[in-house]
Amino acid sequence: MIQMSMYNHMKEAFQEEYKQRSDIYKARITKWNSEPPIMRISKPTNIARARELGYKAKEGILMARVRVRGGKSKREAPDGGRKPSKSGRFFSRAKSLQAIAEERAATRFSNCEVLNSYFIGAAGTEKFYEIILLDRSNKGVQNSPLYKEILAQRGRAYRGLTHQGRKHRGLANKGYGTIKLRPSKRARNMA
């Protein structure tokens, strides 16, 4: 029999709540819908996932919950005539909703750097993400060898340096067949 750690049990319990849409999950989503779209929270909802991504319960590490509306983005109605083949109104986003959530958190908490993020729930078109942020001015975070390099990357979320950013730049894949993805899709198209 395989022994599971406490965090594995917690992760499984969180996934079960989401799959079965338990009463706890529904109450949580209802409460989050009534709160502001970007909100600082005292502790992570899914502690096991947060710790996997570098969260530690210490000074200088903050958590934020971000609500993002899903679906395609809608273009404004064009002025004047357009060719029917070019008159689309709805377009798929080039970035994931999670990357958009990270950017919004970085804008709201401008003194912080985004470490990582994870999905915590969805209701209709709304999706919820928790963002792990590092306070740039905190001495404990500045002196930590784990977070020092991350603080050196100013504007990580905007420049696509978080995991989600690297994913939409095409850098999450490795190995055979990924030669044309380096340094990134954007850089390749600009040349």
C-alpha positions, 0 to 999 in steps of 0.5 A, spaced: 500 500 500 502 506 498 503 511 503 500 518 501 502 525 504 498 530 508 498 535 502 496 529 497 490 528 501 488 535 501 489 536 494 485 530 492 480 533 497 480 540 493 479 536 486 473 532 489 470 538 491 470 541 485 468 535 481 462 534 485 460 541 486 460 540 493 456 545 498 462 548 500 465 549 493 458 552 491 458 557 498 465 559 496 464 561 489 457 565 491 461 569 496 467 570 491 462 573 486 460 578 491 467 580 492 471 585 488 475 582 482 482 583 485 482 581 492 488 580 497 487 574 502 490 572 508 492 565 506 491 560 500 485 556 499 488 550 496 495 550 501 497 544 497 498 547 490 500 553 493 506 550 497 508 546 490 508 553 487 513 556 492 508 559 497 511 559 504 507 562 510 512 568 512 512 575 511 513 578 504 509 573 501 502 575 499 496 572 496 491 575 492 484 572 488 483 574 481 476 573 478 477 573 470 471 573 465 472 567 460 470 566 453 473 570 447 474 577 447 469 582 443 472 587 438 469 594 437 464 595 432 468 597 426 466 604 423 465 604 415 465 598 411 469 592 412 469 586 407 465 580 410 470 575 411 474 580 415 468 583 419 469 578 425 467 581 432 469 575 437 477 573 437 480 568 441 485 571 446 493 570 445 494 569 452 491 564 457 486 567 462 491 565 468 496 570 465 491 575 464 489 574 472 497 574 473 498 581 470 492 584 473 494 582 480 501 585 478 498 592 476 494 592 483 500 590 487 505 594 484 510 593 489 510 586 488 512 581 483 508 575 481 511 568 483 506 563 480 498 562 480 493 556 480 486 555 478 481 555 484 474 555 481 469 557 476 462 559 476 459 560 469 463 565 465 467 567 471 474 563 473 478 564 479 485 564 480 490 565 486 496 569 485 502 568 489 506 575 490 513 577 493 513 584 496 520 587 493 521 591 499 521 586 504 528 584 507 526 577 508 524 576 501 530 580 498 535 575 502 532 569 501 536 565 495 529 562 493 526 568 491 532 573 490 532 571 482 525 572 481 525 579 484 531 581 479 526 579 474 522 586 474 515 585 471 515 578 470 507 577 469 508 583 463 514 580 460 511 572 460 516 570 465 512 566 469 510 559 468 503 561 464 507 567 460 512 562 458 506 557 456 503 562 451 510 564 448 510 557 446 516 555 451 513 550 456 514 544 451 521 541 451 525 536 446 524 534 439 520 539 435 521 545 439 527 548 435 523 553 432 519 555 439 526 558 442 527 564 444 519 565 443 513 565 438 513 573 439 521 574 438 521 569 432 515 573 428 518 580 429 525 578 426 
